[in-house]
Amino acid sequence: MELLCFKHLRLFGPHLNSLACKCVVLVVSALILRAIFLPRLSGFEQSNLFAVNNRINPELNNVKTKFLEVPQIIWGLNNQKIAFARACLTARMLNRTLLMPSLSASLFYKEVDLLKPISFDKVFQFEKFNSLCNGFVQLGRYSEVSNRTNVFELQKGSGRRWTVEKDLGQLRQTHHLYDEYEIIRIVGKNPFLWHDHWPVKEYAKIFECLVLVEEISSEADKVVSKIKEIGLEERRRVGSLEKGIDVPYVAVHMRIEKDWMIHCKKLEQRLNVSEICSSKEQIMQRVGNIAGLKTPIVIYLAVADDLLEDNSILAGWKEGLLPFEKKKLGVFDIYKKQPYLIQSAIDYEVCLRSDVFVGNSFSTFSSLVVLDRTQKMISMGGTELCGLDVRWPSYAYNLEGESNGPRSWAANMSDLSLQAISYGSNHISCP
């Protein structure tokens, strides 16, 4: 190389020395190495980009979309939302599109013939989901499948010996061994009971993409309008109406139904915790002790009427708190014409939009409402997430806070699993 260098240096004159020669050698070497290796690196980057975009844009390079199919999703609305998110994240891990799953309109989960399946797009907007989650996860329709016989059935493990590690290993193995199948169909237990491998932030991203269909959202609008109308009339009556300020309301997810009381007492015994069940009296007292709550104010009680044995939930509230449930509010007809899942979806939306929300930290419904509200505050640039001064404050009435009120509550968005939200916790992120 040095001999070659000196031959070329003669062209530039006698003033260049060996140091200059070495510099030329280094530059030439760098150019040669760049020419050899850069195409390989670029190809690697392009293949990685394609692997990500393959799921989003199946027409790219005419590569066929591959799908994941899951069992019918069951149980209550919020367990179904978690199950759906878990199925989406499983599909994402396998670099597949999730075939639009079937939800369950009824609450029955042991009698398969009573599940009353309902299509996902009858509850949530299909196109809106794909638009909001573009680049993260995608839903597909069965009409997109070209060969429905090209299916590999994957039996997800179950039982005490089936660990989180084994489940993760099975999914990783599936991704590599069965990639040639157009559909991987998971058989076995419903997705809510699958092991959890993803952080709260990834679940929150899925939930942000779930937008109710217009028919359900408009029903929630009617309920919220009725609540605000009553609140407006009461504030006018007592002369406390403030100009330019929307009439606020409080939503209380009042879990005192017979099925909940059986569940929470068993849970307290199993976990050796005494802060899960709350009586009607305790809920009323703690809601009444929320510091800084301006009265008069409507308290909307989100409760499963069919499972409620106590008919006195409207009596005994602190002066200035105006309790309403579906019948007294005059919106019961909106609910009774709908199956259980849709009723729950309307109540969820009413609670989500409330100015103050109070729930039970061991309830999946309450926990997901708080997760959504926390995510909304973060998306709006909020840094303070606790207390009445924040935009969408939330509280847990089963946990005692300041002045014998409910404890301030925000979801822990840095949690590495959804365990605390899926099954409840008395360790909430507000002090």
SEFIDREN-364884 format. One record per residue (C-alpha): residue in three letters; z, x, y. Coordinates in nm, 4 decimals. Last residue first. Layout:
<pts>
+------+----------+----------+----------+
| type |       c3 |       c1 |       c2 |
+------+----------+----------+----------+
|  Ala |        Z |        X |        Y |
...
+------+----------+----------+----------+
</pts>
This chain:
<pts>
+------+----------+----------+----------+
| type |       c3 |       c1 |       c2 |
+------+----------+----------+----------+
|  Pro |   4.8619 |  -4.9805 |   0.9344 |
|  Cys |   4.5072 |  -5.1201 |   0.8858 |
|  Ser |   4.3164 |  -4.9898 |   0.5834 |
|  Ile |   4.4554 |  -5.2298 |   0.3268 |
|  His |   4.6774 |  -5.1272 |   0.0367 |
|  Asn |   4.7919 |  -5.4610 |  -0.1043 |
|  Ser |   4.4787 |  -5.4714 |  -0.3186 |
|  Gly |   4.2147 |  -5.7055 |  -0.4536 |
|  Tyr |   3.9973 |  -5.7105 |  -0.7656 |
|  Ser |   3.6447 |  -5.6634 |  -0.6332 |
|  Ile |   3.7515 |  -5.5399 |  -0.2901 |
|  Ala |   3.9955 |  -5.2732 |  -0.4073 |
|  Gln |   3.7621 |  -5.1679 |  -0.6907 |
|  Leu |   3.4486 |  -5.1373 |  -0.4753 |
|  Ser |   3.4292 |  -4.7619 |  -0.5259 |
|  Leu |   3.4273 |  -4.4416 |  -0.3200 |
|  Asp |   3.6220 |  -4.5908 |  -0.0291 |
|  Ser |   3.4941 |  -4.4738 |   0.3107 |
|  Met |   3.4381 |  -4.8280 |   0.4394 |
|  Asn |   3.8035 |  -4.9229 |   0.3946 |
|  Ala |   3.7842 |  -5.2906 |   0.4900 |
|  Ala |   3.9895 |  -5.4077 |   0.7868 |
|  Trp |   4.3153 |  -5.6056 |   0.7896 |
|  Ser |   4.6013 |  -5.6707 |   1.0324 |
|  Arg |   4.9086 |  -5.7909 |   0.8438 |
|  Pro |   5.0048 |  -6.1576 |   0.8772 |
|  Gly |   5.2917 |  -6.2452 |   1.1129 |
|  Asn |   5.6606 |  -6.1837 |   1.0601 |
|  Ser |   5.6808 |  -6.0207 |   1.4046 |
|  Glu |   5.4360 |  -5.7464 |   1.2972 |
|  Gly |   5.2790 |  -5.7651 |   0.9524 |
|  Glu |   5.3784 |  -5.9223 |   0.6222 |
|  Leu |   5.1171 |  -5.9190 |   0.3471 |
|  Asn |   5.0018 |  -6.2442 |   0.1824 |
|  Tyr |   4.8627 |  -6.3599 |   0.5172 |
|  Ala |   4.6012 |  -6.0834 |   0.5275 |
|  Tyr |   4.4453 |  -6.0580 |   0.8758 |
|  Ser |   4.1033 |  -6.0189 |   1.0352 |
|  Pro |   3.9959 |  -5.9401 |   1.3917 |
|  Trp |   3.6294 |  -5.9863 |   1.4906 |
|  Arg |   3.5761 |  -5.8297 |   1.8334 |
|  Val |   3.8901 |  -5.6131 |   1.8452 |
|  Asp |   4.1860 |  -5.7024 |   2.0715 |
|  Leu |   4.3627 |  -5.9063 |   1.8010 |
|  Gly |   4.4416 |  -5.5993 |   1.5907 |
|  Cys |   4.2424 |  -5.3607 |   1.3712 |
|  Leu |   3.8889 |  -5.2178 |   1.3753 |
|  Glu |   3.8948 |  -4.9745 |   1.6688 |
|  Thr |   3.5747 |  -4.7690 |   1.6539 |
|  Gly |   3.3244 |  -5.0434 |   1.7320 |
|  Gly |   2.9605 |  -4.9449 |   1.7788 |
|  Met |   2.8117 |  -5.2864 |   1.7075 |
|  Ser |   2.7246 |  -5.1749 |   1.3534 |
|  Ile |   3.0904 |  -5.0764 |   1.3038 |
|  Met |   3.2063 |  -5.4217 |   1.4135 |
|  Lys |   2.9544 |  -5.5922 |   1.1851 |
|  Gln |   3.0615 |  -5.3743 |   0.8901 |
|  Thr |   3.4242 |  -5.4742 |   0.9432 |
|  Arg |   3.3268 |  -5.8418 |   0.9558 |
|  Asp |   3.1239 |  -5.8124 |   0.6348 |
|  Leu |   3.4065 |  -5.6299 |   0.4559 |
|  Val |   3.6577 |  -5.8852 |   0.5846 |
|  Val |   3.4476 |  -6.1728 |   0.4465 |
|  Leu |   3.4085 |  -5.9759 |   0.1226 |
|  Ser |   3.7855 |  -5.9381 |   0.0845 |
|  Ser |   3.8530 |  -6.3045 |   0.1573 |
|  Phe |   3.6114 |  -6.4243 |  -0.1133 |
|  Thr |   3.7318 |  -6.1589 |  -0.3601 |
|  Ser |   4.0896 |  -6.2775 |  -0.3125 |
|  Phe |   4.3675 |  -6.0206 |  -0.3540 |
|  Ser |   4.3865 |  -5.9489 |   0.0219 |
|  Asn |   4.4431 |  -6.3193 |   0.0964 |
|  Gly |   4.2796 |  -6.4566 |   0.4092 |
|  Val |   4.3015 |  -6.4904 |   0.7874 |
|  Phe |   3.9921 |  -6.4742 |   1.0089 |
|  Val |   3.9905 |  -6.4763 |   1.3884 |
|  Asp |   3.6858 |  -6.5510 |   1.6039 |
|  Ser |   3.5211 |  -6.7279 |   1.3116 |
|  Arg |   3.1603 |  -6.6473 |   1.2166 |
|  Leu |   3.2466 |  -6.5048 |   0.8732 |
|  Cys |   3.4789 |  -6.7949 |   0.7911 |
|  Val |   3.2074 |  -7.0535 |   0.8646 |
|  Glu |   2.9552 |  -6.8460 |   0.6680 |
|  Tyr |   3.1860 |  -6.8243 |   0.3668 |
|  Asp |   3.2523 |  -7.1979 |   0.3820 |
|  Ile |   2.8780 |  -7.2663 |   0.3706 |
|  Ala |   2.8286 |  -7.0248 |   0.0787 |
|  Ser |   3.1195 |  -7.1846 |  -0.1104 |
|  Gln |   2.9642 |  -7.5276 |  -0.0802 |
|  Ile |   2.6311 |  -7.3773 |  -0.1903 |
|  Leu |   2.7843 |  -7.2288 |  -0.5070 |
|  Tyr |   2.9765 |  -7.5474 |  -0.5914 |
|  Pro |   2.6713 |  -7.7728 |  -0.5883 |
|  Gln |   2.5859 |  -7.9600 |  -0.2644 |
|  Lys |   2.6022 |  -8.3299 |  -0.1781 |
|  Lys |   2.9804 |  -8.3071 |  -0.1388 |
|  Tyr |   2.9644 |  -8.0369 |   0.1278 |
|  Ile |   2.7713 |  -8.1992 |   0.4118 |
|  Asp |   2.9409 |  -8.5324 |   0.3368 |
|  Phe |   3.2801 |  -8.3662 |   0.3926 |
|  Val |   3.1854 |  -8.2834 |   0.7509 |
|  Gly |   3.4174 |  -8.5199 |   0.9361 |
|  Leu |   3.6690 |  -8.2535 |   1.0450 |
|  Lys |   3.9447 |  -8.4529 |   0.8764 |
|  Lys |   3.7510 |  -8.4453 |   0.5483 |
|  Lys |   3.6441 |  -8.0802 |   0.5603 |
|  Glu |   3.9765 |  -7.9305 |   0.6654 |
|  Phe |   4.1310 |  -7.9214 |   1.0089 |
|  Pro |   4.4501 |  -7.7680 |   1.1493 |
|  Leu |   4.5113 |  -7.7747 |   1.5264 |
|  Leu |   4.7482 |  -7.4923 |   1.6228 |
|  Gly |   4.9055 |  -7.5649 |   1.9627 |
|  Glu |   5.2409 |  -7.6588 |   1.8127 |
|  Lys |   5.3064 |  -7.4684 |   1.4886 |
|  Trp |   5.1743 |  -7.6270 |   1.1692 |
|  Gly |   5.3917 |  -7.8543 |   0.9541 |
|  Ala |   5.1329 |  -8.0997 |   0.8222 |
|  Leu |   4.7636 |  -8.0363 |   0.7558 |
|  Ile |   4.8194 |  -7.8925 |   0.4067 |
|  Ser |   4.9961 |  -8.2118 |   0.2946 |
|  Asn |   4.7616 |  -8.3203 |   0.0166 |
|  Asp |   4.8795 |  -8.0537 |  -0.2303 |
|  Glu |   4.6909 |  -8.0673 |  -0.5626 |
|  Leu |   4.3798 |  -7.8816 |  -0.4495 |
|  Leu |   4.1210 |  -7.7996 |  -0.7163 |
|  Asp |   3.8519 |  -8.0418 |  -0.5961 |
|  Asp |   3.9243 |  -7.9541 |  -0.2321 |
|  Ala |   3.8481 |  -7.5828 |  -0.2667 |
|  Val |   3.9995 |  -7.4627 |   0.0626 |
|  Ala |   3.8665 |  -7.3180 |   0.3862 |
|  Leu |   4.1185 |  -7.4412 |   0.6434 |
|  Tyr |   3.9728 |  -7.4371 |   0.9960 |
|  Ile |   4.2460 |  -7.3752 |   1.2535 |
|  Val |   4.1381 |  -7.5145 |   1.5912 |
|  Ile |   4.2995 |  -7.3569 |   1.8967 |
|  Pro |   4.5332 |  -7.4800 |   2.1688 |
|  Thr |   4.6397 |  -7.2088 |   2.2088 |
|  Lys |   4.5727 |  -6.8396 |   2.2703 |
|  Leu |   4.6661 |  -6.6072 |   1.9832 |
|  Gly |   4.8294 |  -6.3000 |   2.1382 |
|  Ala |   5.0477 |  -6.2097 |   1.8392 |
|  Ile |   4.9739 |  -6.3931 |   1.5141 |
|  Asn |   5.3030 |  -6.5729 |   1.4386 |
|  Gly |   5.1550 |  -6.9179 |   1.3681 |
|  Val |   4.9313 |  -6.7645 |   1.0999 |
|  Arg |   5.2455 |  -6.6203 |   0.9396 |
|  Gln |   5.4364 |  -6.9489 |   0.9377 |
|  Met |   5.1465 |  -7.1598 |   0.8112 |
|  Ile |   5.0716 |  -6.9160 |   0.5296 |
|  Gln |   5.4381 |  -6.8939 |   0.4270 |
|  Glu |   5.4726 |  -7.2734 |   0.4187 |
|  Lys |   5.1598 |  -7.3211 |   0.2071 |
|  Ser |   5.2986 |  -7.0720 |  -0.0422 |
|  Ser |   5.1580 |  -6.7230 |  -0.0830 |
|  Cys |   5.0859 |  -6.5458 |  -0.4129 |
|  Ile |   4.9919 |  -6.1773 |  -0.4002 |
|  Glu |   5.2808 |  -5.9854 |  -0.2471 |
|  Ser |   5.5316 |  -5.9693 |  -0.5347 |
|  Val |   5.3739 |  -5.6844 |  -0.7313 |
|  Asn |   5.4580 |  -5.5851 |  -1.0888 |
|  Leu |   5.0852 |  -5.5502 |  -1.1594 |
|  Arg |   5.0880 |  -5.7723 |  -1.4677 |
|  Gln |   5.3533 |  -6.0118 |  -1.3368 |
|  Glu |   5.1903 |  -6.0441 |  -0.9955 |
|  Leu |   4.8518 |  -6.0996 |  -1.1586 |
|  Lys |   4.9886 |  -6.3766 |  -1.3799 |
|  Lys |   5.1308 |  -6.5445 |  -1.0703 |
|  Cys |   4.8017 |  -6.4982 |  -0.8851 |
|  His |   4.5908 |  -6.6561 |  -1.1604 |
|  Ile |   4.8045 |  -6.9690 |  -1.2075 |
|  Met |   4.8308 |  -7.0183 |  -0.8302 |
|  Trp |   4.4552 |  -6.9649 |  -0.7932 |
|  Asp |   4.3622 |  -7.2317 |  -1.0496 |
|  Lys |   4.6025 |  -7.4812 |  -0.8889 |
|  Glu |   4.4672 |  -7.4343 |  -0.5359 |
|  Ile |   4.6871 |  -7.2486 |  -0.2839 |
|  Arg |   4.4316 |  -7.0047 |  -0.1470 |
|  Met |   4.3944 |  -7.0996 |   0.2188 |
|  His |   4.0984 |  -6.8999 |   0.3522 |
|  Val |   4.2064 |  -6.9500 |   0.7126 |
|  Ala |   3.9404 |  -6.9683 |   0.9843 |
|  Val |   4.0532 |  -6.9438 |   1.3479 |
|  Tyr |   3.8484 |  -7.0895 |   1.6336 |
|  Pro |   3.7176 |  -6.9774 |   1.9725 |
|  Val |   3.5557 |  -7.1877 |   2.2480 |
|  Asp |   3.2943 |  -6.9687 |   2.4139 |
|  Ile |   3.4018 |  -6.8240 |   2.7469 |
|  Gly |   3.1887 |  -6.8760 |   3.0580 |
|  Lys |   3.4499 |  -7.0929 |   3.2291 |
|  Glu |   3.7962 |  -7.1000 |   3.0730 |
|  Leu |   3.9198 |  -7.4362 |   2.9433 |
|  Ser |   4.2972 |  -7.4649 |   2.9552 |
|  Gly |   4.3264 |  -7.8084 |   3.1161 |
|  Val |   4.5190 |  -7.9771 |   2.8345 |
|  Arg |   4.2462 |  -8.2341 |   2.7630 |
|  Arg |   3.9647 |  -7.9921 |   2.8356 |
|  Arg |   4.1094 |  -7.7501 |   2.5834 |
|  Glu |   4.1314 |  -8.0287 |   2.3237 |
|  Glu |   3.7725 |  -8.1429 |   2.3811 |
|  Leu |   3.6401 |  -7.7870 |   2.3519 |
|  Gly |   3.8300 |  -7.7249 |   2.0278 |
|  Ile |   3.6897 |  -8.0452 |   1.8779 |
|  Glu |   3.3342 |  -7.9472 |   1.9748 |
|  Lys |   3.3904 |  -7.5924 |   1.8492 |
|  Ile |   3.4856 |  -7.7159 |   1.5016 |
|  Lys |   3.1934 |  -7.9615 |   1.4934 |
|  Ser |   2.9489 |  -7.6904 |   1.5963 |
|  Val |   3.0841 |  -7.4598 |   1.3226 |
|  Val |   3.0310 |  -7.7303 |   1.0582 |
|  Lys |   2.6797 |  -7.8141 |   1.1811 |
|  Asp |   2.5795 |  -7.4470 |   1.1937 |
|  Ala |   2.7008 |  -7.4045 |   0.8339 |
|  Glu |   2.4554 |  -7.6777 |   0.7314 |
|  Ser |   2.1834 |  -7.4947 |   0.9252 |
|  Ser |   2.2572 |  -7.1750 |   0.7294 |
|  Ile |   2.2184 |  -7.3601 |   0.3998 |
|  Glu |   1.8715 |  -7.5027 |   0.4766 |
|  Glu |   1.7648 |  -7.1812 |   0.6543 |
|  Val |   1.8134 |  -6.9647 |   0.3474 |
|  Leu |   2.1198 |  -6.7422 |   0.3620 |
|  Val |   2.0684 |  -6.3762 |   0.4528 |
|  Leu |   2.1673 |  -6.1034 |   0.2065 |
|  Cys |   2.0435 |  -5.7712 |   0.3496 |
|  Glu |   2.3817 |  -5.6849 |   0.5017 |
|  Phe |   2.5384 |  -5.7385 |   0.1581 |
|  Ile |   2.3156 |  -5.4670 |   0.0101 |
|  Lys |   2.4164 |  -5.2161 |   0.2805 |
|  Ala |   2.7831 |  -5.3050 |   0.2294 |
|  Tyr |   2.7483 |  -5.2197 |  -0.1401 |
|  Glu |   2.6163 |  -4.8771 |  -0.0440 |
|  Lys |   2.8977 |  -4.8272 |   0.2083 |
|  Val |   3.1613 |  -4.9224 |  -0.0518 |
|  Pro |   3.0704 |  -4.6264 |  -0.2724 |
|  Trp |   2.8767 |  -4.6558 |  -0.6016 |
|  His |   2.9458 |  -4.6042 |  -0.9723 |
|  Asp |   3.1121 |  -4.9353 |  -1.0698 |
|  His |   3.1258 |  -5.0327 |  -1.4364 |
|  Trp |   2.9633 |  -5.3579 |  -1.5327 |
|  Leu |   3.1767 |  -5.6727 |  -1.5400 |
|  Phe |   3.0030 |  -5.8300 |  -1.2416 |
|  Pro |   2.6662 |  -5.7626 |  -1.4088 |
|  Asn |   2.7070 |  -6.0261 |  -1.6816 |
|  Lys |   2.7838 |  -5.8979 |  -2.0289 |
|  Gly |   2.5150 |  -5.8105 |  -2.2798 |
|  Val |   2.1464 |  -5.7418 |  -2.2333 |
|  Ile |   1.9793 |  -5.5162 |  -1.9802 |
|  Arg |   1.6015 |  -5.5486 |  -1.9788 |
|  Ile |   1.4123 |  -5.2340 |  -1.8865 |
|  Ile |   1.0662 |  -5.3461 |  -1.7881 |
|  Glu |   0.7428 |  -5.1463 |  -1.7498 |
|  Tyr |   0.8479 |  -4.9076 |  -2.0234 |
|  Glu |   0.7330 |  -4.5455 |  -1.9816 |
|  Asp |   1.0616 |  -4.4434 |  -1.8156 |
|  Tyr |   1.2586 |  -4.4994 |  -2.1332 |
|  Leu |   1.4072 |  -4.1560 |  -2.2016 |
|  His |   1.4707 |  -4.0188 |  -1.8507 |
|  His |   1.6223 |  -4.3167 |  -1.6658 |
|  Thr |   1.7906 |  -4.4414 |  -1.9819 |
|  Gln |   1.9773 |  -4.1121 |  -2.0220 |
|  Arg |   2.1114 |  -4.1392 |  -1.6678 |
|  Leu |   2.2158 |  -4.5006 |  -1.7285 |
|  Gln |   2.3901 |  -4.4110 |  -2.0560 |
|  Gly |   2.5728 |  -4.1206 |  -1.8938 |
|  Leu |   2.7011 |  -4.3462 |  -1.6166 |
|  Asp |   2.8327 |  -4.5941 |  -1.8733 |
|  Lys |   2.9925 |  -4.3192 |  -2.0782 |
|  Glu |   3.1641 |  -4.1789 |  -1.7691 |
|  Val |   3.2922 |  -4.5205 |  -1.6611 |
|  Thr |   3.4411 |  -4.5624 |  -2.0077 |
|  Trp |   3.3453 |  -4.7761 |  -2.3065 |
|  Arg |   3.6390 |  -4.7342 |  -2.5407 |
|  Arg |   3.8141 |  -5.0390 |  -2.3992 |
|  Gly |   3.5253 |  -5.2736 |  -2.4689 |
|  Ser |   3.1688 |  -5.2834 |  -2.3456 |
|  Gly |   2.8498 |  -5.0793 |  -2.3575 |
|  Lys |   2.5277 |  -5.1885 |  -2.1938 |
|  Gln |   2.2669 |  -5.2917 |  -2.4490 |
|  Leu |   1.9289 |  -5.1822 |  -2.3121 |
|  Glu |   1.6251 |  -5.3788 |  -2.4203 |
|  Phe |   1.2981 |  -5.1932 |  -2.3589 |
|  Val |   1.0095 |  -5.4134 |  -2.2536 |
|  Asn |   0.6320 |  -5.3733 |  -2.2525 |
|  Thr |   0.5827 |  -5.7294 |  -2.3754 |
|  Arg |   0.5839 |  -5.8727 |  -2.0238 |
|  Asn |   0.2764 |  -5.6715 |  -1.9287 |
|  Ser |   0.1534 |  -5.6965 |  -1.5681 |
|  Val |   0.4822 |  -5.7926 |  -1.4021 |
|  Glu |   0.4300 |  -5.9024 |  -1.0401 |
|  Ser |   0.4548 |  -6.2724 |  -1.1323 |
|  Tyr |   0.8101 |  -6.2029 |  -1.2463 |
|  Arg |   0.9044 |  -6.1516 |  -0.8829 |
|  Gly |   1.0370 |  -5.8270 |  -0.7360 |
|  Leu |   1.3399 |  -5.7256 |  -0.5339 |
|  Gln |   1.3698 |  -5.3916 |  -0.3555 |
|  Val |   1.6367 |  -5.1297 |  -0.2869 |
|  Phe |   1.6887 |  -4.8656 |  -0.0163 |
|  Gly |   1.3583 |  -4.8014 |   0.1574 |
|  Asn |   1.3213 |  -5.1653 |   0.2609 |
|  Cys |   1.6631 |  -5.3321 |   0.2478 |
|  Leu |   1.6137 |  -5.5448 |   0.5595 |
|  Ser |   1.2533 |  -5.6376 |   0.4747 |
|  Asn |   1.3183 |  -5.6907 |   0.1048 |
|  Phe |   1.6127 |  -5.9190 |   0.1803 |
|  Lys |   1.4159 |  -6.1090 |   0.4432 |
|  Glu |   1.1354 |  -6.1701 |   0.1948 |
|  Phe |   1.3745 |  -6.3193 |  -0.0628 |
|  Gln |   1.5911 |  -6.5270 |   0.1729 |
|  Phe |   1.9167 |  -6.6160 |  -0.0028 |
|  Val |   2.0283 |  -6.9373 |  -0.1770 |
|  Lys |   1.7149 |  -7.0945 |  -0.3248 |
|  Asp |   1.5594 |  -6.7465 |  -0.3355 |
|  Phe |   1.8120 |  -6.6337 |  -0.5979 |
|  Ser |   1.7035 |  -6.9098 |  -0.8372 |
|  Ile |   1.9711 |  -7.1495 |  -0.9582 |
|  Pro |   2.1082 |  -7.1639 |  -1.3103 |
|  Lys |   2.3325 |  -7.4578 |  -1.4021 |
|  Leu |   2.6054 |  -7.2681 |  -1.5912 |
|  Leu |   2.6982 |  -7.5676 |  -1.8074 |
|  Asp |   2.4990 |  -7.4603 |  -2.1157 |
|  Val |   2.6689 |  -7.1197 |  -2.1076 |
|  Glu |   3.0161 |  -7.2705 |  -2.1457 |
|  Lys |   3.2480 |  -6.9832 |  -2.0580 |
|  Tyr |   3.1339 |  -6.9379 |  -1.6977 |
|  Phe |   3.1720 |  -7.2740 |  -1.5307 |
|  Leu |   3.1743 |  -7.2444 |  -1.1497 |
|  Ser |   2.8383 |  -7.4138 |  -1.0993 |
|  Ala |   2.5227 |  -7.3089 |  -0.9130 |
|  Ser |   2.4766 |  -6.9929 |  -1.1161 |
|  Leu |   2.2431 |  -6.7140 |  -0.9980 |
|  Ser |   1.9111 |  -6.6162 |  -1.1596 |
|  Pro |   1.7816 |  -6.2691 |  -1.0902 |
|  Met |   1.4768 |  -6.1534 |  -0.8920 |
|  Leu |   1.3421 |  -5.8609 |  -1.0933 |
|  Leu |   1.5064 |  -5.5465 |  -0.9608 |
|  Thr |   1.2539 |  -5.2782 |  -0.8667 |
|  Arg |   1.3079 |  -4.9470 |  -1.0409 |
|  Asn |   1.4164 |  -4.5926 |  -0.9554 |
|  Leu |   1.6813 |  -4.6011 |  -1.2317 |
|  Met |   1.9571 |  -4.5423 |  -0.9739 |
|  Arg |   1.7993 |  -4.8038 |  -0.7478 |
|  Ala |   1.7925 |  -5.0548 |  -1.0331 |
|  Thr |   2.1642 |  -4.9918 |  -1.0947 |
|  Leu |   2.2278 |  -5.0324 |  -0.7220 |
|  Cys |   2.0497 |  -5.3681 |  -0.7215 |
|  Ala |   2.2403 |  -5.4854 |  -1.0326 |
|  Arg |   2.5699 |  -5.3886 |  -0.8674 |
|  Ala |   2.4675 |  -5.5759 |  -0.5523 |
|  Phe |   2.3892 |  -5.8867 |  -0.7589 |
|  Ala |   2.7191 |  -5.8643 |  -0.9425 |
|  Ile |   2.9050 |  -5.8265 |  -0.6118 |
|  Lys |   2.7255 |  -6.1301 |  -0.4723 |
|  Gln |   2.7978 |  -6.3231 |  -0.7928 |
|  Asn |   3.1679 |  -6.2373 |  -0.7693 |
|  Asn |   3.1426 |  -6.3655 |  -0.4143 |
|  Leu |   2.9877 |  -6.6975 |  -0.5085 |
|  Gly |   3.2146 |  -6.7673 |  -0.8056 |
|  Trp |   3.1290 |  -6.6905 |  -1.1702 |
|  Ile |   2.7806 |  -6.6028 |  -1.3066 |
|  Ile |   2.4723 |  -6.3823 |  -1.2772 |
|  Gln |   2.2081 |  -6.4488 |  -1.5412 |
|  Pro |   2.1390 |  -6.1284 |  -1.7322 |
|  Val |   1.9513 |  -5.8368 |  -1.5721 |
|  Glu |   1.5861 |  -5.7247 |  -1.5579 |
|  Leu |   1.4881 |  -5.3855 |  -1.4164 |
|  Phe |   1.1301 |  -5.3222 |  -1.3154 |
|  Lys |   0.8595 |  -5.0602 |  -1.2955 |
|  Thr |   0.5852 |  -5.0710 |  -1.0329 |
|  Lys |   0.2495 |  -4.9274 |  -1.1419 |
|  Val |   0.1237 |  -4.6217 |  -0.9557 |
|  Asn |  -0.2029 |  -4.6855 |  -0.7699 |
|  Asn |  -0.1521 |  -4.3753 |  -0.5489 |
|  Leu |   0.0799 |  -4.5871 |  -0.3328 |
|  Glu |   0.0290 |  -4.9492 |  -0.4398 |
|  Pro |   0.3897 |  -4.9688 |  -0.5638 |
|  Asn |   0.5227 |  -4.9302 |  -0.2075 |
|  Ile |   0.9021 |  -4.9394 |  -0.2012 |
|  Arg |   0.9760 |  -4.8231 |  -0.5562 |
|  Asn |   0.7125 |  -4.5504 |  -0.5407 |
|  Asn |   0.8447 |  -4.4498 |  -0.1992 |
|  Val |   1.1391 |  -4.2598 |  -0.3414 |
|  Ala |   0.9484 |  -4.0871 |  -0.6201 |
|  Phe |   0.6597 |  -4.0284 |  -0.3805 |
|  Leu |   0.8875 |  -3.8427 |  -0.1417 |
|  Asn |   1.0116 |  -3.6295 |  -0.4305 |
|  Ser |   0.6538 |  -3.5595 |  -0.5410 |
|  Gln |   0.5576 |  -3.4689 |  -0.1857 |
|  Glu |   0.8462 |  -3.2274 |  -0.1530 |
|  Phe |   0.7549 |  -3.0578 |  -0.4802 |
|  Gly |   0.3894 |  -3.0369 |  -0.3805 |
|  Ser |   0.4864 |  -2.8823 |  -0.0492 |
|  Leu |   0.6999 |  -2.6258 |  -0.2264 |
|  Arg |   0.4178 |  -2.5363 |  -0.4644 |
|  Pro |   0.1664 |  -2.5176 |  -0.1823 |
|  Leu |   0.4049 |  -2.2873 |   0.0059 |
|  Phe |   0.4509 |  -2.0372 |  -0.2792 |
|  Ile |   0.1337 |  -1.8272 |  -0.3027 |
|  Ala |   0.0045 |  -1.8442 |   0.0560 |
|  Arg |   0.3523 |  -1.7831 |   0.1938 |
|  Leu |   0.3978 |  -1.4814 |  -0.0321 |
|  Ile |   0.0645 |  -1.3326 |   0.0874 |
|  Leu |   0.1505 |  -1.3951 |   0.4530 |
|  Ala |   0.4912 |  -1.2330 |   0.4101 |
|  Ser |   0.3358 |  -0.9283 |   0.2423 |
|  Val |   0.0863 |  -0.8873 |   0.5279 |
|  Val |   0.3680 |  -0.9046 |   0.7835 |
|  Leu |   0.5802 |  -0.6552 |   0.5918 |
|  Val |   0.2928 |  -0.4100 |   0.5493 |
|  Val |   0.2103 |  -0.4319 |   0.9197 |
|  Cys |   0.5688 |  -0.3513 |   1.0056 |
|  Lys |   0.5617 |  -0.0551 |   0.7666 |
|  Cys |   0.2539 |   0.0795 |   0.9370 |
|  Ala |   0.4192 |   0.0490 |   1.2755 |
|  Leu |   0.6988 |   0.2629 |   1.1468 |
|  Ser |   0.4431 |   0.5110 |   1.0039 |
|  Asn |   0.2996 |   0.5802 |   1.3483 |
|  Leu |   0.0346 |   0.4115 |   1.5593 |
|  His |  -0.1034 |   0.6331 |   1.8356 |
|  Pro |  -0.4001 |   0.7781 |   1.6466 |
|  Gly |  -0.6300 |   0.4828 |   1.6948 |
|  Phe |  -0.6552 |   0.1203 |   1.5836 |
|  Leu |  -0.9269 |   0.1655 |   1.3189 |
|  Arg |  -0.7439 |   0.4643 |   1.1772 |
|  Leu |  -0.4572 |   0.2253 |   1.1033 |
|  His |  -0.6629 |   0.0544 |   0.8340 |
|  Lys |  -0.6833 |   0.3697 |   0.6215 |
|  Phe |  -0.3155 |   0.4324 |   0.6893 |
|  Cys |  -0.2196 |   0.0887 |   0.5556 |
|  Leu |  -0.4254 |   0.1248 |   0.2416 |
|  Leu |  -0.2518 |   0.4534 |   0.1692 |
|  Glu |   0.0839 |   0.2848 |   0.2419 |
|  Met |   0.0000 |   0.0000 |   0.0000 |
+------+----------+----------+----------+
</pts>
